[in-house]
Amino acid sequence: MCGITGIVCPEGVTESQLQRMNRMLAHRGPDDEGIYIHESGTVGLGQRRLSIIDLDGGHQPMSNEDGSLWITFNGEIYNFEEIRSRLRRPHRFRTRSDTEVLLHLYEERGEDCVRELRGMFALAIYDTRRKRLFIARDHLGQKPLFYHHRGNSFAFASEIKALLALRPELREMDCQALYEYLTIRVITPPRSMFRGVRKLPPGHCLIFEDGRVDIRSYWQLRFEPKRRQSFEDTLAELEERMASTVRYHLVSDVPVGAFLSGGLDSSLVVRMMQRVGGGRFKTFSGDVPYAGYSELPYARMVAEQCGTRHFELTIDPSLVRKLPDLVWHLDEPSDPLSVCMYCISELARREVKVVLGGDGGDELFGGYDRYYGNIYAGYYAMLPEALRRRVIEKLLDRMPEGFWYRSLSHKLRWIHQMSFYRGGLRYARSLSYFYFSDRYKRTLYTEYFQRQTGMFDPEANLARYFDADNARRAIDRMLYVDAMTRMPDHPNMILDRMTMAHGLEARSPFLDHELAEFCAGMPPEYKIRGTRRRIIQTALARKLLPPALVHRKKQGFSSPLTYLLANEFRLLYHLFLKEASLVRDGYLSKPAIDELLQQHLERRADHGNRLWLLVNAEVWYRMHIENQGREQLKAYLMENAATNGKNG
């Protein structure tokens, strides 16, 4: 696991440039640093290394035997031993690393090498003979890769901050990205929050040659054809595949632990680790001090069942203290979930360098309410539109809104609104409903901001995936959208940045692309039926986990944060929204923000998600566009928190 960097520039590449970039990624790789500059002086590769496999060897950047190929690589290839055994030509191996296997596989198969990889990766290989740079990102976007292309120059890095260190002039906001973030809470590739920085999409590779960029897809998740297996046979195969996948994810030369939230996903992973790995390992749980939300009892059940050495942390999720650090590590605005992951990663890193987690289970097995909610909206849409608009809508308007986004009135309003859309647009609107949908855009966004975004549709990427021919059934289409858009640029992004902030490698067996392909081939009724979700995963859990855990109600890790941190949110709103730079610079309307805040504080409406998006975007803007340092922002926050405490 590492941070990687690289530059191709006809005017020349210097060691100091690569060192500046590497320095910004030191948290990703605290164990080692490497730099390679081609003899022409026009190409350079860099790396910061977290040593996991072949601790003494594996220094990067690494070359093949004759020095014609050079690689810098971030990630883990779990099947590298199998690939090594079937390489066709004899090779002289100097290390036991997966990195060297990648080099020789590229020698034999060129860009098609990625089709044989099972793992998480972002890699770059420079071919000195062809003067060609090849970069690639893993199937489901576990590892990040950003790039900047201008004329005949090209640069890439694991995190945006490394590109900013190389080219400070890239600190320019992409208005379309801000528009997309405020609408659906994610920024989908190729956009980033910086106009001149692009993301390589998951399952894609890029070739830079003769000043040209060529981006190609090498993998797609397909939901057809369906497997013709009974539920019982599919369940048995799922159990077998889960065990095999977890066994792959345990490949390491250092001890491997696990995150254990007490939910189905992480609990199944820990149970499989105990089954296939043998021996005692460490597990880590976090808890927030909010009545009714403690998950520790369930995590303890699994830890006791599996005989793990269990560590617990009561998380004090202070955004006042941690928000600048979170925004700095994320590079792009996100949500409060990151503070929990940041804290539990800090705990785990004191004990291990590698952890397994349960990320991806919701997207594989249908874990979100919105999946069946969209189906119900379709049934409701069968009622005549006149009845819905003239009668039912008036009744809904008389219902109290309820200060909770999962309240009955919220759910009924959501289904009602979704009934007026179809297909991909309905699913996109089902997500944007909770953020800044059309209802809010007219008052929040200034004319200047709207002109800057042009005709850009922030929901178009979601609708495009939904309407693709990879899936036929509505449930499958929604799962496909989430697997290729929301998952890489929300939970995966948070997991990568918050763990790597502490030099911790996180692995997610549910994000194994072969397991994802198997699950995509299941009939959707094996996952969702009526309001029941995760049907086949729950059946597997009944075989392997304590009954009390299996029948517990699902809750998100960050569910209580906007309520637990109510006082801190008020302070953040005051400090960042009262005199917002995004308002001063003409993007957002102050009266609209004030109205949202007033309604929220008076509990007339739950705008917690919307206000958080605005606060996070504002902090990001001050840090990255106005170039206020994170220490400066931390001092500003702490000083005002202390003043507020005295006055309170």
C-alpha positions in Angstrom: 0.0 0.0 0.0 1.5 3.3 -1.0 1.1 6.7 -2.5 2.3 7.1 -6.1 3.3 10.1 -8.2 4.6 10.7 -11.7 5.4 13.4 -14.2 5.9 13.4 -18.0 7.2 16.8 -19.1 9.3 17.6 -22.3 10.7 20.7 -20.5 12.3 18.4 -17.9 11.5 16.7 -14.6 13.5 17.3 -11.4 14.0 15.3 -8.3 12.7 18.2 -6.2 9.4 18.2 -8.0 8.9 14.5 -7.2 10.0 15.0 -3.7 7.4 17.8 -3.2 4.7 15.5 -4.5 5.9 12.5 -2.4 6.1 14.7 0.7 2.3 15.3 0.5 1.7 11.6 0.5 4.0 10.6 3.3 1.0 9.5 5.5 0.2 6.9 2.9 3.6 5.4 2.9 5.7 6.1 6.1 8.1 3.1 5.6 10.0 4.0 2.5 10.4 6.6 -0.4 11.6 6.1 -3.9 12.2 8.3 -7.0 13.1 7.4 -10.6 14.0 9.8 -13.3 14.6 8.6 -16.9 17.9 9.4 -18.4 16.2 11.8 -20.8 15.2 13.9 -17.8 11.6 14.1 -19.1 9.9 11.4 -17.1 9.8 10.7 -13.4 8.1 8.3 -11.1 7.8 8.5 -7.3 6.4 6.5 -4.4 5.8 6.5 -0.7 5.6 2.9 0.6 3.7 1.2 3.4 5.5 -2.2 3.5 3.0 -5.1 3.6 4.4 -7.8 1.3 8.2 -8.5 1.0 9.1 -6.0 3.7 12.8 -5.9 2.9 12.4 -6.1 -0.9 9.8 -4.4 -3.0 11.4 -1.0 -3.1 9.8 1.2 -5.7 9.8 2.6 -8.4 11.0 -0.9 -9.7 12.3 -1.9 -13.1 12.3 -5.2 -15.0 15.6 -7.0 -15.8 16.8 -4.7 -18.6 15.4 -1.5 -17.2 13.0 -1.0 -20.2 10.0 -0.9 -17.9 9.5 1.0 -14.6 6.6 0.8 -12.3 5.1 2.6 -9.3 2.2 0.8 -7.7 -0.4 1.4 -5.0 -2.4 -1.6 -3.7 -2.4 -5.3 -3.3 -2.7 -8.0 -5.9 -4.0 -11.0 -4.0 -3.5 -13.6 -6.8 0.1 -12.5 -7.6 1.5 -15.9 -6.7 -0.8 -17.6 -9.1 0.1 -15.2 -11.9 3.8 -15.7 -11.2 3.4 -19.5 -11.6 1.8 -19.2 -15.0 3.9 -16.5 -16.6 4.9 -17.9 -20.0 8.5 -16.7 -20.3 11.3 -17.3 -17.8 12.0 -14.2 -15.7 14.7 -13.4 -13.2 12.9 -12.3 -10.0 14.8 -10.2 -7.5 12.0 -9.9 -5.0 8.9 -11.7 -3.6 6.7 -8.7 -4.2 3.5 -8.5 -6.3 4.9 -5.4 -7.9 7.6 -7.3 -9.7 5.0 -9.9 -10.9 3.0 -7.0 -12.3 6.0 -5.8 -14.3 6.5 -9.2 -15.9 2.8 -9.7 -16.6 2.8 -6.3 -18.4 5.8 -7.5 -20.4 3.8 -10.5 -21.7 0.3 -9.0 -22.0 0.7 -5.3 -22.3 -2.3 -3.2 -21.2 -4.4 -6.4 -21.0 -2.5 -7.4 -17.9 -5.2 -5.7 -15.7 -7.7 -8.3 -16.8 -5.8 -11.0 -14.8 -5.5 -9.0 -11.6 -7.5 -9.7 -8.5 -7.1 -7.0 -6.0 -7.1 -3.3 -5.4 -4.7 -1.1 -7.3 -3.6 2.1 -8.9 -0.5 1.6 -11.0 1.7 3.3 -13.5 4.2 1.7 -15.8 6.5 3.7 -18.1 7.8 1.9 -21.2 11.1 3.5 -22.0 11.3 2.0 -25.5 7.9 3.1 -26.6 8.0 6.3 -24.6 4.6 5.4 -23.3 2.9 5.8 -19.9 0.3 3.3 -18.9 -1.9 3.9 -15.7 -4.8 1.8 -14.4 -7.3 1.8 -11.6 -9.0 -1.3 -10.0 -12.4 -2.6 -11.0 -14.5 -1.0 -8.3 -12.4 2.0 -7.4 -10.9 1.0 -4.1 -7.6 2.9 -4.8 -7.6 6.5 -6.1 -5.8 7.9 -9.1 -5.9 11.6 -10.2 -4.2 13.2 -13.1 -3.5 16.6 -14.8 -3.0 16.9 -18.6 -1.8 20.1 -20.3 -0.3 20.1 -23.8 2.5 17.6 -23.9 2.8 17.4 -20.1 1.1 14.9 -17.8 1.2 14.3 -14.1 -0.6 11.8 -11.8 -0.9 11.1 -8.1 -2.8 9.1 -5.5 -4.2 12.2 -4.0 -5.0 15.7 -5.4 -2.8 17.5 -2.8 0.3 16.0 -4.5 -0.7 17.6 -7.8 -1.3 20.9 -6.1 2.2 20.7 -4.7 3.5 20.3 -8.2 1.2 23.0 -9.8 -0.3 25.4 -7.3 -2.2 27.1 -10.2 -4.5 24.1 -10.2 -6.3 25.6 -7.1 -9.3 26.6 -9.2 -12.8 25.3 -8.4 -14.8 23.2 -10.9 -18.3 24.7 -10.6 -19.9 21.7 -12.2 -18.3 19.5 -9.5 -19.6 21.8 -6.7 -23.1 21.6 -8.4 -22.9 17.8 -8.5 -21.7 17.5 -4.9 -24.5 19.7 -3.6 -27.0 17.7 -5.7 -26.1 14.1 -5.1 -23.3 14.3 -2.4 -20.7 12.7 -4.7 -18.4 13.9 -7.5 -18.3 11.3 -10.3 -15.4 10.8 -12.7 -13.8 12.4 -14.6 -14.5 15.5 -12.5 -12.9 16.5 -9.3 -13.4 19.7 -7.3 -10.5 21.2 -9.2 -11.0 22.3 -12.8 -7.6 21.0 -14.0 -7.6 17.7 -12.1 -9.4 14.6 -13.3 -10.2 11.2 -11.8 -9.5 8.0 -13.6 -12.8 6.1 -13.4 -12.9 2.6 -11.8 -12.3 -0.3 -14.2 -10.4 2.0 -16.6 -6.9 2.4 -17.9 -5.2 5.4 -19.5 -2.3 5.6 -22.0 -0.3 8.8 -22.4 1.8 8.8 -25.6 2.9 11.6 -27.9 1.1 14.2 -25.8 -2.3 12.4 -26.2 -4.5 10.8 -23.5 -6.4 7.7 -24.4 -8.8 6.3 -21.7 -10.2 2.8 -22.1 -12.6 0.6 -20.1 -11.3 -2.9 -19.3 -14.1 -4.2 -17.1 -17.8 -3.8 -16.6 -20.1 -5.3 -13.9 -22.8 -7.2 -15.7 -26.1 -8.4 -14.2 -27.0 -10.6 -17.2 -27.3 -13.5 -17.8 -28.7 -14.7 -14.5 -27.5 -17.9 -12.8 -30.0 -20.7 -12.9 -29.5 -22.0 -9.4 -31.8 -22.6 -6.6 -31.7 -20.3 -3.6 -30.1 -23.1 -1.5 -27.4 -23.9 -4.1 -26.7 -20.1 -4.5 -26.4 -19.7 -0.8 -23.9 -22.6 -0.6 -21.8 -21.2 -3.4 -21.9 -17.7 -1.8 -20.5 -19.2 1.4 -17.8 -20.9 -0.5 -16.9 -17.8 -2.5 -16.9 -15.7 0.6 -14.4 -18.0 2.3 -12.2 -18.0 -0.8 -12.3 -14.2 -1.1 -11.4 -13.6 2.5 -8.6 -16.1 2.2 -7.2 -14.0 -0.7 -7.5 -10.9 1.4 -5.4 -12.3 4.2 -2.3 -12.5 2.0 0.3 -10.4 4.0 3.7 -10.5 5.6 2.4 -8.5 8.6 -0.5 -9.3 11.0 -4.0 -8.5 9.7 -6.9 -7.3 11.9 -10.5 -6.3 11.1 -13.0 -3.5 11.7 -16.0 -4.9 13.5 -19.0 -2.6 13.6 -21.5 -5.2 14.8 -23.4 -5.1 11.5 -23.9 -8.0 9.0 -21.1 -7.0 6.6 -18.1 -6.7 9.0 -19.4 -9.5 11.2 -19.4 -12.0 8.3 -15.9 -10.9 7.3 -14.6 -11.5 10.8 -16.4 -14.9 11.0 -14.8 -15.9 7.7 -11.4 -14.7 8.8 -11.7 -16.9 11.9 -12.8 -19.9 9.7 -10.1 -19.7 7.0 -7.3 -17.9 8.8 -7.0 -19.8 12.0 -5.2 -18.3 15.0 -6.2 -15.2 17.0 -6.4 -11.8 15.4 -7.4 -8.3 16.5 -10.7 -6.6 15.9 -11.6 -2.9 16.4 -15.0 -1.3 17.2 -16.0 2.3 17.6 -19.0 3.6 19.5 -20.7 7.0 19.6 -22.2 8.1 23.0 -25.8 8.5 21.8 -28.7 6.7 23.4 -30.0 3.8 21.4 -27.2 3.8 18.9 -24.5 1.7 20.6 -23.3 -1.2 18.4 -20.8 -2.5 20.8 -22.9 -5.3 22.3 -23.3 -6.9 18.8 -19.6 -6.4 18.0 -18.7 -8.1 21.3 -20.9 -11.1 20.4 -18.9 -11.7 17.3 -15.6 -11.0 18.9 -16.4 -13.6 21.6 -17.7 -16.1 19.1 -14.5 -15.8 17.0 -12.1 -15.5 19.9 -10.6 -12.3 18.7 -8.5 -9.9 20.8 -11.0 -7.0 20.7 -10.4 -3.3 21.0 -13.1 -0.7 21.6 -13.1 3.1 21.3 -15.8 5.5 22.5 -15.6 8.0 19.7 -15.7 11.7 20.6 -16.6 12.8 17.0 -15.7 16.4 17.4 -15.9 18.1 14.1 -14.6 21.3 15.6 -11.3 19.7 16.4 -11.1 17.4 13.4 -12.9 19.0 10.5 -9.8 20.8 8.9 -7.8 17.5 9.1 -10.7 15.6 7.5 -11.0 18.0 4.6 -7.3 18.1 4.1 -7.0 14.3 3.8 -10.1 13.9 1.7 -9.1 16.7 -0.8 -12.8 16.9 -1.7 -15.8 17.6 0.6 -17.7 14.6 1.9 -19.8 13.9 5.0 -19.6 13.3 8.8 -19.0 9.5 8.4 -15.4 10.4 7.8 -14.9 11.5 11.4 -15.8 8.0 12.7 -13.6 6.2 10.3 -10.7 8.6 11.1 -11.0 7.8 14.8 -11.3 4.0 14.5 -8.4 3.9 12.0 -6.2 5.8 14.4 -7.0 3.1 17.0 -6.4 0.2 14.7 -3.0 1.6 13.4 -1.6 1.4 16.9 -2.0 -2.4 16.7 -1.8 -3.5 13.1 -0.9 -2.2 9.6 -3.7 -4.0 7.7 -7.4 -4.4 8.5 -10.3 -6.1 6.7 -13.7 -4.4 6.6 -17.3 -4.9 5.4 -17.5 -2.1 2.9 -19.5 -2.9 -0.3 -22.1 -5.3 1.3 -25.0 -2.8 0.8 -24.2 -2.5 -2.9 -23.8 -6.2 -3.4 -26.9 -7.4 -1.5 -29.3 -4.5 -1.6 -28.9 -2.9 1.8 -30.6 0.5 1.4 -34.3 1.4 1.9 -34.2 3.3 -1.4 -34.1 0.1 -3.4 -37.5 -1.1 -2.5 -38.7 2.5 -2.0 -38.2 3.1 -5.8 -40.2 0.0 -6.6 -43.0 1.2 -4.3 -42.9 4.6 -6.0 -43.5 2.8 -9.3 -46.6 1.1 -7.9 -47.9 4.4 -6.5 -47.3 6.0 -9.9 -50.0 3.8 -11.3 -52.6 6.0 -9.6 -53.9 8.8 -12.0 -51.6 11.8 -11.9 -54.5 14.1 -11.3 -55.4 12.2 -8.2 -51.9 12.4 -6.9 -51.4 16.1 -7.6 -54.8 17.5 -6.7 -55.8 15.3 -3.8 -53.0 13.4 -2.2 -50.5 16.2 -2.5 -52.8 18.6 -0.7 -53.2 16.0 2.1 -49.4 15.5 2.4 -48.9 19.3 2.6 -51.0 19.3 5.8 -48.9 16.7 7.5 -46.2 17.9 9.9 -42.8 17.4 8.2 -41.1 15.7 11.1 -37.6 16.5 12.2 -36.0 13.3 11.0 -35.3 12.3 7.4 -36.7 8.8 8.1 -40.0 10.0 9.6 -43.3 8.7 8.1 -44.1 12.1 6.6 -40.6 12.3 4.9 -41.1 8.8 3.5 -44.5 9.6 2.1 -43.4 12.8 0.5 -40.4 11.1 -1.0 -42.5 8.3 -2.6 -45.0 11.0 -3.8 -42.3 13.1 -5.5 -40.6 10.0 -7.1 -43.8 8.9 -8.7 -43.6 11.7 -11.2 -40.4 10.4 -12.7 -39.3 7.3 -14.5 -36.3 5.1 -15.1 -32.8 6.6 -14.4 -34.2 10.0 -13.7 -36.4 8.6 -10.9 -33.4 6.9 -9.3 -31.2 10.0 -9.6 -34.0 12.2 -8.1 -34.5 9.6 -5.3 -30.9 10.5 -4.2 -30.9 14.2 -4.8 -34.2 14.6 -2.9 -32.3 14.6 0.4 -29.8 17.2 -0.7 -30.3 20.2 -3.0 -33.0 19.1 -5.4 -34.7 21.5 -7.9 -36.9 22.7 -5.0 -33.8 24.5 -3.4 -31.7 25.4 -6.4 -33.8 28.3 -7.6 -33.2 30.2 -4.4 -29.8 28.9 -3.3 -27.8 29.3 -6.5 -27.0 32.7 -7.9 -27.3 33.6 -11.6 -23.5 33.7 -11.8 -23.2 30.2 -10.5 -25.8 28.9 -12.8 -24.1 30.4 -15.8 -20.8 28.8 -14.7 -22.4 25.4 -14.6 -23.9 25.9 -18.0 -26.2 23.1 -19.3 -24.5 20.5 -17.0 -26.9 18.0 -15.5 -25.6 16.8 -12.1 -27.8 13.7 -12.2 -26.9 12.6 -15.7 -24.2 10.2 -14.7 -26.5 8.3 -12.4 -29.2 8.1 -15.0 -26.7 7.0 -17.7 -25.6 4.0 -15.6 -29.2 3.1 -14.7 -30.3 3.1 -18.4 -27.2 1.1 -19.6 -27.7 -2.4 -21.0 -25.7 -4.1 -18.2 -28.9 -4.8 -16.3 -32.6 -5.3 -17.0 -34.4 -5.4 -13.7 -35.0 -2.2 -11.7 -33.2 -3.5 -8.6 -30.2 -4.6 -10.6 -30.1 -1.2 -12.4 -30.0 0.6 -9.0 -27.3 -1.7 -7.7 -25.2 -1.0 -10.8 -25.6 2.8 -10.4 -24.4 2.6 -6.8 -21.5 0.2 -7.5 -20.0 2.4 -10.3 -20.8 5.9 -9.0 -21.7 6.3 -5.3 -19.6 3.5 -3.9 -16.2 4.5 -5.4 -16.7 8.2 -4.7 -18.2 8.1 -1.3 -17.6 5.1 1.0 -14.5 3.9 -0.9 -13.1 7.4 -0.9 -13.7 7.9 2.8 -12.3 4.4 3.7 -9.1 5.0 1.6 -8.3 8.5 2.8 -9.2 8.0 6.5 -7.3 4.8 6.9 -4.3 6.0 4.9 -4.3 9.2 6.9 -2.8 7.0 9.6 -0.7 4.7 7.4 -3.3 1.9 7.7 -4.2 -0.4 4.8 -7.9 -1.3 4.6 -9.1 -4.3 2.5 -12.7 -5.0 1.6 -13.6 -8.6 0.6 -17.0 -7.5 -0.6 -15.3 -5.3 -3.2 -13.5 -8.2 -4.8 -14.7 -8.0 -8.4 -15.1 -11.7 -8.9 -17.4 -11.9 -5.8 -19.3 -8.8 -7.2 -19.7 -10.6 -10.5 -21.2 -13.6 -8.8 -23.6 -11.5 -6.8 -24.6 -9.5 -9.9 -25.6 -12.8 -11.5 -28.1 -13.6 -8.7 -31.8 -13.0 -9.3 -32.7 -9.7 -7.6 -35.4 -11.5 -5.5 -32.5 -13.3 -3.7 -31.6 -9.8 -2.4 -34.8 -7.8 -2.1 -38.4 -8.9 -1.7 -41.0 -6.4 -0.5 -39.4 -4.5 2.3 -37.0 -7.3 3.1 -33.4 -6.5 2.1 -30.2 -8.5 2.0 -32.2 -11.8 1.9 -29.4 -14.2 0.9 -26.8 -12.4 3.0 -29.1 -12.6 6.0 -29.6 -16.3 5.3 -25.8 -16.8 5.3 -25.6 -14.8 8.6 -28.1 -17.1 10.2 -25.7 -20.0 9.6 -22.7 -18.2 10.9 -23.5 -15.4 13.4 -25.4 -15.0 16.7 -29.2 -14.7 16.2 -29.4 -11.5 18.1 -27.1 -9.8 15.6 -28.9 -11.2 12.6 -32.3 -9.8 13.7 -31.1 -6.4 14.8 -32.3 -3.3 13.0 -29.8 -1.8 10.5 -28.3 1.5 11.4 -25.7 3.6 9.6 -22.4 4.3 11.5 -23.0 8.0 11.2 -26.8 8.1 11.8 -26.8 10.0 15.1 -24.0 12.4 14.3 -26.1 15.4 13.2 -28.0 15.1 16.4 -25.2 14.1 18.7 -23.2 17.1 17.4 -26.1 19.6 17.4 -24.2 22.2 19.4 -21.0 21.8 17.2 -23.1 22.1 14.1 -24.6 25.3 15.3 -21.1 26.7 15.9 -19.9 25.5 12.4 -22.9 27.1 10.8 -22.2 30.3 12.6 -18.5 30.4 11.7 -18.7 29.2 8.1 -22.1 30.1 6.8 -22.8 33.5 8.4 -20.0 35.1 6.3 -19.5 32.4 3.7 -16.8 32.9 1.0 -19.0 31.0 -1.4 -21.6 33.8 -0.9 -19.1 36.6 -1.0 -17.7 35.3 -4.3 -21.1 35.1 -5.9 -21.9 31.4 -6.0 -24.6 31.0 -3.3 -27.4 33.2 -1.9 -27.1 34.3 1.8 -30.9 34.7 2.3 -31.5 31.1 1.1 -28.8 29.8 3.5 -30.2 31.8 6.4 -33.7 30.4 5.8 -32.4 26.8 5.8 -30.5 27.4 9.0 -33.5 29.1 10.7 -35.9 26.3 9.7 -33.4 23.7 11.0 -32.6 25.4 14.3 -36.4 25.9 15.0 -36.9 22.2 14.1 -39.4 23.1 11.4 -37.5 21.0 8.9 -34.6 18.7 8.9 -31.9 20.3 6.8 -29.0 18.6 8.6 -27.7 16.9 5.4 -28.0 20.1 3.3 -26.4 22.3 5.9 -23.5 19.9 6.3 -22.9 19.9 2.5 -22.7 23.7 2.7 -20.4 23.8 5.7 -18.1 21.2 4.2 -18.0 22.9 0.8 -17.2 26.2 2.5 -14.3 24.7 4.6 -13.0 23.1 1.4 -13.2 26.3 -0.5 -11.3 28.3 2.2 -8.6 25.6 2.5 -8.0 24.8 -1.1 -9.1 27.9 -3.1 -8.3 30.6 -0.7 -5.3 28.6 0.5 -6.0 28.9 4.2 -3.8 26.3 5.9 -5.5 23.5 7.9 -3.6 24.7 11.0 -4.9 28.2 10.5 -8.5 26.8 10.2 -8.0 24.6 13.3 -6.8 27.6 15.3 -9.8 29.6 14.1 -12.2 26.8 15.1 -10.7 26.1 18.5 -10.5 29.8 19.4 -14.2 30.3 18.6 -15.2 27.1 20.3 -13.5 28.3 23.5 -15.2 31.6 23.2 -18.5 30.0 22.5 -18.0 27.7 25.6 -17.4 30.7 27.9 -20.4 32.5 26.6 -22.6 29.4 26.7 
